[in-house]
Structure formats: structure tokens, C-alpha cells
């Protein structure tokens, strides 16, 4: 799979209802809050560690939930 195909998949994935239901964006379209599946609450992007593998570049769980692991 080449880089162009990977980018198409990422672009499509960011438009799915599940992805959009777990994220909040500001008026400019920038990601501001994400719902953590661990504690089930919306938290600021600053409360998440970075992860280049994920679609939006942040970990799935917040730092607190990840530390409880």
C-alpha cells in the first residue's frame, strides 16, 4: 500500500459518524476535544499523549486512563 492510498483511507475514516461523534471541533475545524473510551468523558486534546500511528495523531485513551492500566 503506497502513501497515497493510506492518505485516502485516513481522509475517509475522518468522515465516518463514529469518528465524528467522539470528537469536537472549533469553528475553524480544528480538533479541540476527544471522548475517552476509558472514562467516557470529553477532554481537551492536551490531555492525550501523541501517537503518530493513530488517524488524528493522539492516543485513544487519555493520559489518566492510560496510567491506570
N, CA, C and O atoms as CSV, one atom per row, in Angstrom:
chain,resi,resn,atom,element,x,y,z
A,1,UNK,N,N,0.852,-1.173,0.000
A,1,UNK,CA,C,0.000,0.000,0.000
A,1,UNK,C,C,0.901,1.241,0.000
A,1,UNK,O,O,1.777,1.386,0.853
A,2,UNK,N,N,0.673,2.117,-0.958
A,2,UNK,CA,C,1.517,3.311,-1.039
A,2,UNK,C,C,0.955,4.447,-0.169
A,2,UNK,O,O,-0.145,4.338,0.373
A,3,UNK,N,N,1.703,5.505,-0.047
A,3,UNK,CA,C,1.346,6.631,0.822
A,3,UNK,C,C,0.030,7.298,0.393
A,3,UNK,O,O,-0.749,7.735,1.241
A,4,UNK,N,N,-0.211,7.376,-0.899
A,4,UNK,CA,C,-1.434,7.993,-1.417
A,4,UNK,C,C,-2.672,7.207,-0.967
A,4,UNK,O,O,-3.681,7.802,-0.586
A,5,UNK,N,N,-2.595,5.886,-1.010
A,5,UNK,CA,C,-3.696,5.038,-0.561
A,5,UNK,C,C,-3.940,5.213,0.938
A,5,UNK,O,O,-5.089,5.270,1.378
A,6,UNK,N,N,-2.878,5.298,1.713
A,6,UNK,CA,C,-3.005,5.496,3.149
A,6,UNK,C,C,-3.690,6.825,3.454
A,6,UNK,O,O,-4.529,6.896,4.352
A,7,UNK,N,N,-3.342,7.867,2.723
A,7,UNK,CA,C,-3.958,9.175,2.931
A,7,UNK,C,C,-5.438,9.167,2.571
A,7,UNK,O,O,-6.238,9.832,3.229
A,8,UNK,N,N,-5.809,8.423,1.536
A,8,UNK,CA,C,-7.226,8.309,1.161
A,8,UNK,C,C,-8.022,7.615,2.255
A,8,UNK,O,O,-9.142,8.021,2.567
A,9,UNK,N,N,-7.450,6.576,2.832
A,9,UNK,CA,C,-8.119,5.852,3.909
A,9,UNK,C,C,-8.283,6.757,5.133
A,9,UNK,O,O,-9.346,6.772,5.752
A,10,UNK,N,N,-7.244,7.505,5.481
A,10,UNK,CA,C,-7.328,8.426,6.613
A,10,UNK,C,C,-8.393,9.490,6.379
A,10,UNK,O,O,-9.160,9.811,7.288
A,11,UNK,N,N,-8.446,10.034,5.183
A,11,UNK,CA,C,-9.428,11.069,4.852
A,11,UNK,C,C,-10.844,10.510,4.963
A,11,UNK,O,O,-11.732,11.180,5.491
A,12,UNK,N,N,-11.059,9.309,4.480
A,12,UNK,CA,C,-12.382,8.683,4.576
A,12,UNK,C,C,-12.739,8.405,6.034
A,12,UNK,O,O,-13.860,8.683,6.461
A,13,UNK,N,N,-11.796,7.858,6.800
A,13,UNK,CA,C,-12.045,7.493,8.193
A,13,UNK,C,C,-12.434,8.696,9.038
A,13,UNK,O,O,-13.217,8.566,9.979
A,14,UNK,N,N,-11.894,9.863,8.710
A,14,UNK,CA,C,-12.206,11.070,9.470
A,14,UNK,C,C,-13.608,11.590,9.194
A,14,UNK,O,O,-14.066,12.506,9.878
A,15,UNK,N,N,-14.304,11.026,8.204
A,15,UNK,CA,C,-15.658,11.463,7.884
A,15,UNK,C,C,-16.726,10.498,8.403
A,15,UNK,O,O,-17.917,10.775,8.256
A,16,UNK,N,N,-16.335,9.388,8.999
A,16,UNK,CA,C,-17.306,8.409,9.475
A,16,UNK,C,C,-18.049,8.943,10.700
A,16,UNK,O,O,-17.477,9.708,11.477
A,17,UNK,N,N,-19.308,8.553,10.884
A,17,UNK,CA,C,-20.100,9.025,12.025
A,17,UNK,C,C,-19.480,8.687,13.377
A,17,UNK,O,O,-19.550,9.492,14.304
A,18,UNK,N,N,-18.873,7.506,13.501
A,18,UNK,CA,C,-18.252,7.116,14.765
A,18,UNK,C,C,-17.104,8.053,15.121
A,18,UNK,O,O,-16.996,8.497,16.264
A,19,UNK,N,N,-16.261,8.351,14.165
A,19,UNK,CA,C,-15.136,9.262,14.391
A,19,UNK,C,C,-15.651,10.641,14.800
A,19,UNK,O,O,-15.165,11.231,15.766
A,20,UNK,N,N,-16.623,11.144,14.069
A,20,UNK,CA,C,-17.135,12.489,14.327
A,20,UNK,C,C,-17.900,12.574,15.641
A,20,UNK,O,O,-17.902,13.629,16.275
A,21,UNK,N,N,-18.551,11.493,16.068
A,21,UNK,CA,C,-19.316,11.522,17.314
A,21,UNK,C,C,-18.416,11.564,18.547
A,21,UNK,O,O,-18.866,11.952,19.625
A,22,UNK,N,N,-17.166,11.176,18.402
A,22,UNK,CA,C,-16.236,11.152,19.537
A,22,UNK,C,C,-15.289,12.342,19.557
A,22,UNK,O,O,-14.352,12.382,20.355
A,23,UNK,N,N,-15.529,13.303,18.688
A,23,UNK,CA,C,-14.648,14.469,18.618
A,23,UNK,C,C,-15.443,15.757,18.506
A,23,UNK,O,O,-16.533,15.787,17.935
A,24,UNK,N,N,-14.876,16.827,19.066
A,24,UNK,CA,C,-15.481,18.158,18.957
A,24,UNK,C,C,-14.481,19.080,18.283
A,24,UNK,O,O,-13.289,19.067,18.589
A,25,UNK,N,N,-14.989,19.873,17.368
A,25,UNK,CA,C,-14.146,20.790,16.603
A,25,UNK,C,C,-14.578,22.227,16.860
A,25,UNK,O,O,-15.739,22.482,17.180
A,26,UNK,N,N,-13.641,23.169,16.720
A,26,UNK,CA,C,-13.996,24.580,16.858
A,26,UNK,C,C,-14.545,25.096,15.528
A,26,UNK,O,O,-14.677,24.333,14.571
A,27,UNK,N,N,-14.865,26.390,15.468
A,27,UNK,CA,C,-15.466,26.970,14.268
A,27,UNK,C,C,-14.537,26.938,13.054
A,27,UNK,O,O,-15.001,27.021,11.917
A,28,UNK,N,N,-13.237,26.819,13.288
A,28,UNK,CA,C,-12.266,26.754,12.195
A,28,UNK,C,C,-11.996,25.322,11.740
A,28,UNK,O,O,-11.237,25.100,10.797
A,29,UNK,N,N,-12.617,24.353,12.412
A,29,UNK,CA,C,-12.433,22.957,12.042
A,29,UNK,C,C,-11.268,22.273,12.730
A,29,UNK,O,O,-10.898,21.160,12.354
A,30,UNK,N,N,-10.682,22.918,13.733
A,30,UNK,CA,C,-9.560,22.319,14.473
A,30,UNK,C,C,-10.089,21.439,15.600
A,30,UNK,O,O,-11.066,21.795,16.260
A,31,UNK,N,N,-9.463,20.317,15.819
A,31,UNK,CA,C,-9.849,19.391,16.867
A,31,UNK,C,C,-9.577,20.012,18.230
A,31,UNK,O,O,-8.453,20.434,18.503
A,32,UNK,N,N,-10.598,20.073,19.093
A,32,UNK,CA,C,-10.434,20.675,20.417
A,32,UNK,C,C,-10.643,19.678,21.543
A,32,UNK,O,O,-9.933,19.730,22.547
A,33,UNK,N,N,-11.609,18.763,21.399
A,33,UNK,CA,C,-11.891,17.785,22.447
A,33,UNK,C,C,-12.125,16.412,21.846
A,33,UNK,O,O,-12.600,16.276,20.719
A,34,UNK,N,N,-11.772,15.379,22.640
A,34,UNK,CA,C,-11.943,13.992,22.214
A,34,UNK,C,C,-12.577,13.233,23.370
A,34,UNK,O,O,-12.268,13.491,24.534
A,35,UNK,N,N,-13.467,12.292,23.046
A,35,UNK,CA,C,-14.102,11.470,24.071
A,35,UNK,C,C,-13.236,10.259,24.355
A,35,UNK,O,O,-12.917,9.487,23.451
A,36,UNK,N,N,-12.858,10.096,25.608
A,36,UNK,CA,C,-12.031,8.969,26.032
A,36,UNK,C,C,-12.930,7.746,26.252
A,36,UNK,O,O,-13.918,7.837,26.980
A,37,UNK,N,N,-12.604,6.612,25.638
A,37,UNK,CA,C,-13.419,5.422,25.853
A,37,UNK,C,C,-13.240,4.815,27.251
A,37,UNK,O,O,-14.057,4.001,27.680
A,38,UNK,N,N,-12.187,5.205,27.952
A,38,UNK,CA,C,-11.948,4.694,29.300
A,38,UNK,C,C,-12.849,5.341,30.333
A,38,UNK,O,O,-13.567,4.649,31.054
A,39,UNK,N,N,-12.817,6.671,30.410
A,39,UNK,CA,C,-13.612,7.402,31.407
A,39,UNK,C,C,-14.899,7.966,30.818
A,39,UNK,O,O,-15.712,8.537,31.544
A,40,UNK,N,N,-15.089,7.813,29.526
A,40,UNK,CA,C,-16.304,8.215,28.815
A,40,UNK,C,C,-16.637,9.701,28.938
A,40,UNK,O,O,-17.807,10.079,28.989
A,41,UNK,N,N,-15.605,10.535,28.986
A,41,UNK,CA,C,-15.839,11.979,29.049
A,41,UNK,C,C,-15.007,12.690,27.989
A,41,UNK,O,O,-13.963,12.198,27.561
A,42,UNK,N,N,-15.491,13.854,27.578
A,42,UNK,CA,C,-14.760,14.666,26.608
A,42,UNK,C,C,-13.663,15.423,27.334
A,42,UNK,O,O,-13.896,16.044,28.371
A,43,UNK,N,N,-12.469,15.362,26.775
A,43,UNK,CA,C,-11.326,16.057,27.360
A,43,UNK,C,C,-10.572,16.798,26.266
A,43,UNK,O,O,-10.667,16.466,25.084
A,44,UNK,N,N,-9.829,17.799,26.685
A,44,UNK,CA,C,-9.026,18.590,25.763
A,44,UNK,C,C,-7.965,17.717,25.099
A,44,UNK,O,O,-7.516,16.723,25.669
A,45,UNK,N,N,-7.580,18.096,23.908
A,45,UNK,CA,C,-6.544,17.364,23.173
A,45,UNK,C,C,-5.244,17.341,23.976
A,45,UNK,O,O,-4.446,16.416,23.822
A,46,UNK,N,N,-5.021,18.328,24.819
A,46,UNK,CA,C,-3.804,18.397,25.637
A,46,UNK,C,C,-3.736,17.271,26.664
A,46,UNK,O,O,-2.661,16.968,27.180
A,47,UNK,N,N,-4.886,16.641,26.967
A,47,UNK,CA,C,-4.934,15.554,27.943
A,47,UNK,C,C,-4.598,14.194,27.329
A,47,UNK,O,O,-4.707,13.169,28.001
A,48,UNK,N,N,-4.193,14.180,26.070
A,48,UNK,CA,C,-3.861,12.952,25.372
A,48,UNK,C,C,-2.405,12.981,24.921
A,48,UNK,O,O,-1.886,14.023,24.521
A,49,UNK,N,N,-1.759,11.826,24.991
A,49,UNK,CA,C,-0.386,11.706,24.507
A,49,UNK,C,C,-0.399,11.621,22.978
A,49,UNK,O,O,-1.407,11.242,22.382
A,50,UNK,N,N,0.704,11.969,22.359
A,50,UNK,CA,C,0.806,11.900,20.900
A,50,UNK,C,C,1.050,10.456,20.460
A,50,UNK,O,O,1.700,9.675,21.155
A,51,UNK,N,N,0.510,10.127,19.286
A,51,UNK,CA,C,0.718,8.808,18.699
A,51,UNK,C,C,0.580,8.955,17.188
A,51,UNK,O,O,-0.529,9.120,16.679
A,52,UNK,N,N,1.687,8.897,16.476
A,52,UNK,CA,C,1.684,9.122,15.025
A,52,UNK,C,C,0.929,8.041,14.257
A,52,UNK,O,O,0.525,8.272,13.118
A,53,UNK,N,N,0.734,6.890,14.843
A,53,UNK,CA,C,0.057,5.791,14.174
A,53,UNK,C,C,-1.451,6.047,14.055
A,53,UNK,O,O,-2.074,5.633,13.077
A,54,UNK,N,N,-2.025,6.717,15.031
A,54,UNK,CA,C,-3.463,6.980,15.030
A,54,UNK,C,C,-3.843,8.016,13.975
A,54,UNK,O,O,-3.010,8.817,13.552
A,55,UNK,N,N,-5.090,7.993,13.559
A,55,UNK,CA,C,-5.573,8.866,12.483
A,55,UNK,C,C,-5.346,10.344,12.785
A,55,UNK,O,O,-4.859,11.088,11.933
A,56,UNK,N,N,-5.701,10.771,14.001
A,56,UNK,CA,C,-5.579,12.193,14.328
A,56,UNK,C,C,-4.302,12.531,15.096
A,56,UNK,O,O,-4.124,13.675,15.515
A,57,UNK,N,N,-3.418,11.564,15.286
A,57,UNK,CA,C,-2.119,11.822,15.886
A,57,UNK,C,C,-2.080,11.818,17.401
A,57,UNK,O,O,-1.081,12.226,17.992
A,58,UNK,N,N,-3.168,11.358,18.054
A,58,UNK,CA,C,-3.177,11.275,19.515
A,58,UNK,C,C,-3.605,9.878,19.941
A,58,UNK,O,O,-4.206,9.131,19.169
A,59,UNK,N,N,-3.282,9.543,21.188
A,59,UNK,CA,C,-3.656,8.237,21.738
A,59,UNK,C,C,-5.178,8.109,21.817
A,59,UNK,O,O,-5.899,9.106,21.792
A,60,UNK,N,N,-5.647,6.879,21.913
A,60,UNK,CA,C,-7.085,6.634,22.012
A,60,UNK,C,C,-7.592,7.020,23.400
A,60,UNK,O,O,-8.615,7.695,23.521
A,61,UNK,N,N,-6.882,6.596,24.450
A,61,UNK,CA,C,-7.271,6.914,25.824
A,61,UNK,C,C,-6.496,8.115,26.339
A,61,UNK,O,O,-5.372,8.378,25.912
A,62,UNK,N,N,-7.114,8.838,27.264
A,62,UNK,CA,C,-6.452,9.998,27.865
A,62,UNK,C,C,-5.286,9.540,28.731
A,62,UNK,O,O,-5.153,8.355,29.034
A,63,UNK,N,N,-4.449,10.485,29.124
A,63,UNK,CA,C,-3.262,10.147,29.916
A,63,UNK,C,C,-3.617,9.502,31.248
A,63,UNK,O,O,-2.925,8.584,31.688
A,64,UNK,N,N,-4.695,9.969,31.906
A,64,UNK,CA,C,-5.088,9.400,33.202
A,64,UNK,C,C,-5.526,7.959,33.068
A,64,UNK,O,O,-5.110,7.114,33.861
A,65,UNK,N,N,-6.362,7.654,32.079
A,65,UNK,CA,C,-6.842,6.284,31.881
A,65,UNK,C,C,-5.707,5.370,31.457
A,65,UNK,O,O,-5.662,4.205,31.852
A,66,UNK,N,N,-4.810,5.883,30.670
A,66,UNK,CA,C,-3.668,5.079,30.224
A,66,UNK,C,C,-2.754,4.762,31.408
A,66,UNK,O,O,-2.165,3.682,31.465
A,67,UNK,N,N,-2.632,5.702,32.355
A,67,UNK,CA,C,-1.798,5.484,33.537
A,67,UNK,C,C,-2.425,4.462,34.503
A,67,UNK,O,O,-1.703,3.774,35.224
A,68,UNK,N,N,-3.745,4.362,34.520
A,68,UNK,CA,C,-4.441,3.419,35.396
A,68,UNK,C,C,-4.230,1.976,34.953
A,68,UNK,O,O,-4.393,1.053,35.750
A,69,UNK,N,N,-3.878,1.783,33.724
A,69,UNK,CA,C,-3.676,0.474,33.117
A,69,UNK,C,C,-2.735,-0.365,33.872
A,69,UNK,O,O,-2.466,-1.500,33.478
